[in-house]
Amino acid sequence: MNENQRIGERLEAERKRLGYTAIEVYNSLDIAQTTYKGYETGKRDISAGLLAQLWDMGFDVLYIVTAVYAESASTNDSVIQHRLV
């Protein structure tokens, strides 16, 4: 299994943890279903811009990229306010 596949598995796990369907995520990101499926299957690289959008939706991007959970990953305002841009 390559790194993109591992990232894709964690992206899917994080989506499910948050209770989102794939349809909700790719519609919120304004991307095609095939593009999003490519991310979850590891066939496409995820851009930094897309990771920032996922963060804004409450995804733990640190976990998606590194498999290490962020201590304060949530959708609350204090976490969003501390995000580096």
Stockholm file with secondary structure:
# STOCKHOLM 1.0

chainA/1-85         MNENQRIGERLEAERKRLGYTAIEVYNSLDIAQTTYKGYETGKRDISAGLLAQLWDMGFDVLYIVTAVYAESASTNDSVIQHRLV
#=GR chainA/1-85 SS CCHHHHHHHHHHHHHHHHTCCHHHHHHHHTCCHHHHHHHHHTSSCCCHHHHHHHHHTTCCHHHHHHSCCCTTCSSSHHHHHHCCC
#=GC SS_cons        CCHHHHHHHHHHHHHHHHTCCHHHHHHHHTCCHHHHHHHHHTSSCCCHHHHHHHHHTTCCHHHHHHSCCCTTCSSSHHHHHHCCC
//
